[in-house]
């Protein structure tokens, strides 16, 4: 029978992270069934304060920390750090994204915890990596998008205005790569019995996604420039304006070009000089866009999308985020999940026997401190002494 708990059920993960990248890694593991324990300072980690303009309704922390239990420890105290060492004795995975060397100084680095538990998979996510001249720098998504080159080719053609991808791809990619590394290390541990140190960085995770731009540079020496929403290797592969807004089309072969021309009721365009080959369409893409939008202006987007679908040409509407979540395909795939009375984006991995599940919403600071420590063998008087000393903390009670 399918396991209702999750593919990673029984896996214990200590999440000593803050902000996005490391927390996203451990959240993916939690969605897959791991028991993830978030370790925060008694005042909570910094992302809890990232509220934006709707502090009453949105907290950035919640959307990378659901499905986890939470404990609060002051790691600057020896007693607080010692709690982590004891928890690490029976943990499978430890995820952290402090600056390189910070946890070593607390006695919580890889070598120190591996000496306690040689089976531990220890995952480090940093801005720039554990070695190299930028090792000690802090890294944010925007900084690494800029340093990776991404911001030099995102934006409208000819524009000199720096532009990011808007979504934090350095952070999120690093979290996904870290989770893949953790799972690979666990598989290796199955064979060897030994854990290992896994690491990735925001800078490398951003650069790894520049496959076309880096490939072009390594092959030809050409440096990518801003190109708007147009594809670098094919045309028309971009947004096109219709009578009531834009649609997006993807034509990357002669076969699709012929089908596209039939769909837009202009079959003669397929063999017109200047447009009859991939290189011609790339060279003359400004003139091509003018011709195509002149045709598409005759009817609304829904009309053309129906014809393009009938011809098997990849195309779609240009949705805003509300329209995207209202799309019947998205609804059918069940990507939106609910936990703790809140809705969240589920990890988009389909395991048909052990599906991704949301079991709980984001925990408050120290919500599970007593429970987790008791499970790990701490006696009641030890737990209360840690709380009394400030080395540990529990969820603050809200006055009635």
N, C-alpha and C positions, 0 to 999 in steps of 0.2 A: 504494500500500500504506500502511496506517497507520504512523505514525512511532512506533517503539518507545521513543523517548527521552522525548518529552513535548512539549506544545504550545509551551513556552517554551525549548526546546533552543537553545543558542547565546547565550542571554541571560546576561550576567555581572552578578551582584548582590553588592555589598559590604554586609555586615550589621554595622553598628557599633552594636549594640543590647545592652540588658541587661534583665533581668526578663521580662515576658510580652508586652506589646502589640506592640512593634516586632519582637520575635523571632517572634511568631505571623504577622505580615505576611510576613516573609521566608521562613518555613517554607511558607506557602501557595504562594509563588512557586517554592520548591524542589520541592514536590510536583508542580507543573505543569511541571517540567523545567528550570528555571533552574539555573545553576551558582552557588550561594550560598556565599560565603566569610565565615565568622563571624570578626570581629575582636574579640579579647578582651585584657585586660591579662594580663601574665605569670602572675599568681596566679589567673586565671580570673574570670569575671563572677559577680555575687553570687548568682544563682539556683542555681549549682552547690552552694551551701551550704544550700539549702532542702530539708531531708531528711525533715522530719516525724518520726513515731515509728518508721518502718521504714527507717532509714538503710541497712540491708543490702539493701533491695529496691527502694526508690523514690527517685528524684531528680527534682524538679520541672523542672530544666533540660532533661532529656532529651526531654520531651514537647512542647517547642516548638523544639527544635534538632536534630531528626533530619534526615537528607537534606542536611546541610551539611558543607562542609570547614571546618577551624578553623585560624586562625593567631593567634599571640600577639605583641602589640606594646605597648610602653610609649609611649602617645601624649603623655605629659608631656615626653618628650624630642623634640628637633627631628628627630633621626634617625628615630624611630618615626613621627612625624607625616609626615615626608617620604616614608616608605614608602607610606602611605595615598595621598598625592598622586600618586605614581607609579602605584599601582594604579588610581586614579580616571581616569587618562588613557585607559584602554581599557575602563572599566566602563560598563555601561548604566544601572545603578540603584545608588543609595546610600541605605540605610535607617538612620536613627538615632532614638534616643529619649532623648537627654540633655535636661537642662533647657535652655530656649531661651538661646542665647548661649554655651553651654559650648564647643561645637566651633568656633564663630567665634574664640574666644580662642586656640584651638590652630591656627588657620589652616585649619580643615577645614569651615567653614560653606558654605552654598549659594553665595554670591557668589564665594568663593575657589575652590571646586572647579569651578564653572561656567566660570570664567575659564580653567581648565586644559582642560576638556572641555565645550564648549557643548551637546553632545548628552546630557549626563548628566541623568537624572531623579532628583532628590534628594527623598527622602521623610522628613519629620519627624513623629514622633508624640510628643506631650507631654501633660502632665496637663490643661492649660487653654488651650493654643493659643499662637501666637507673638506675639499682641498682647493688649491688655486689661489690667485692673488686676492679674490673678492670673498674668500671664505668667511671672514668676520663681519661682512656687511649684512644688514637687515634687508629683506627684499619684499616689495609689494607687487601686486599684479601689474599695475600701470607701469611701474619702473621696468619690470622685465619684459612687458610687451614692447616698450620703447627700445630696450637694449637688444632684444632678439631681432629687431628689424621690422617687426609686424606693423608698427605705427608708421613706418616709412612708406608702406604700400596700401594702407587702408584709407579709403576716402575717395572723393571724386577726382577724376582724371584732371591733371593740371593744377590741382589745389596745393597750396603750401601750408594748409592748416593741419597740424598733427591730429590724428584721429585714432582712437582705440577701437577695439571690437565691441565695446559696450558691455558684453558679458565677460566676467573675469576668467578668461580661458587659461591664463598661466596658473592660477590657483586651482581651478577645477581639473585641468589636465594633470597637474602634479598629483592631485588627490587620486585620480583614476590610475595613473601610472604606479603610484605607491601601492594601491590596493592590488594591482596585478603582480607587483614585485613581492608583496606579502604572500599571496597565494602560491607563487612559484617557490618561494622559500619554504613554505609549509610542505609542499610536495617533495622538495629536496630533503626536508627533515624526515619525511616518511621513509625515505631510503637510507639516510645516514644516521638518524637519531639526533642530529645536531642542528641547532638553529644557526642563524647568521644575521649580519647587519645588512639591511636593505636601505638604499637611499635614492632620492631623486631631488631635483631642484626646480624652482619656478622658471628660471632662465632656460634650462635645457628642455623643460616640458613645453615651453612656448616655441622654442626653435625647432623642436621635433615636428611641429605641425606645419612648418613652412616647406612642405615637401615639394610643391611646384616651384616656389621661388628659389629655394636652395638648389633644387635639381637643375633649374635653368642657369643659375649662376655657375655651378660646378661644370656644367656641360658647355656653356657658351661664353661665360664671363659677363653676361648681361645682368644688370642689377634691376630688380623689379621696381616699378613705379606705380603710383596710384592709378587705379583702373575702374573706379566706381564698383558697380555690381556686375561688371562684365567678366566673363571667364578669360583667362590668359591664353587658352589654347583652342577655343572654339567660338563660332558665331553662326547664328544668333544664340547666345547662351546668357540671358540677361532679362531684366524686367522690360516689358514693352507696354506702352499706353494704349488702352482701348477707349471705347466711348464713355465708360464710367469709371475708369481707374486702371491700375496696372495689373497685368498677369506676368508670370515668370515662365520662360520656356527654356528648354535644354536641348539644343540640336548639335550633336557632336559627331555626326557622320553624314555621308552622302545619302544613305538610305533614309535617315530621319529628315534630311533637308527636303527630299522629294515628297515625303509624307506631309511635312509641315506646309509646303507650298500648296498641296491639295487641300489641306485642312483650312487654310485661310482663303481658299477660292481663287488662288492665283497660280495655277500649275505652270504657266509659262515662265514664271520667275525662276524655276529650278534650273533652266538652261540659259538664262540671260548672262551675257558676258559680264564678267566682274563678280558675279554671284554664283557661278556654276562650279566652283571648287572651294575647298576649305581655306586655302591660302588667299583666294580672291575675296572671300567673305571677310576674312580677318583684315585684309588690306583696305577694304572698302566698307568697313562696318558702320561708319558714320552715315554714309549714303544708304546703306542697307537699312539702318534703323529708321531713317526718314521714310523710305518706301514702305516698310512693314507697318509702321504706325499710321501711315496714311490709309492703308487697307483696314487695319484693326479698328480705326476710329469709326467705322461704319456700324459696328454692333457692340453691345456690352460684353464684358469679360466672360460672363457665364456662357454666352453663346459660343465664343471661340474655344473656351475650355472643353465644352461638350464635343465640338468638332475635333479638337486636338486629341482628346481621349479616344474617340472613335478611330482615329488614324494611328493610335499607339505612340503619339509624340509626348514625351515627358513635359508636363506643364502643371501649373498650380496657381491659386490665387495668392495675392500679396496680403497676408493676414496681419492684423495687429494681435497682441497677446490674447485679448479677449476672444477674438475670432478663432485663433488657433485652438484654444481650449474648448470652443463650441463645435469644433470640427467633428463630424461623425466618426471619422477614422480614429482620431485621438480618443474619443469617448469609448469606442469599441475595444481599444487596446488596454484600457484600464490603467493608464499611467498616473492618474490622480488617485491618491489614497487618503484615508482618513484615520487619524489617531488622536486621542485626547480631545475630541470635539473639534479638531482643526484639520484642514486639508493640506496635503503636501505632494510634491512631485516625487514619485517613486523612482528608485533606481531602475533604468530601462534595460533590465536583463530578464529574459523569460526562461525560467527553469520550470519545465512543465510538471515535474514530479515534486519539486521542493520550491514553490514559488516565493518570490519576494513578498514580504508582508510588513505592514506597519503595525506594531503592537503597542506603542505608547508614544505620546507626544513628548516634547522637550521637557526635561526635568529642571526643576529650580535648583539653585545653588545648594549643595549639601543635602538634597532631598533623600538620598539613599545611603548617607554616610554610615549610619548605625547598621543598616541591613547588610551592606557589603562587608564591613569590618567583621561583623559577627559571623558571616559565612566563611570568612578567611581565617577564623580561629582566634580572633581577639575576644577576650573575656569582657563581660559587661563593665567591670570596674576599670579595665584598661581603656575602653572606649570613652567612658565618662571622664576619665583623667585627661585624655587627649583633647576632648572638647573643652574642658575646664581650663587647660593650659593655653588654648588657642592654636594648638598644632593641628586640630581638626575642627570642623564646623558642621552644623546641621542647618536645615532649612529654617529660615526665620518664620516665626508664626505671625500671621496677619491678624491684627486686632479685630475682634468681632464688631 
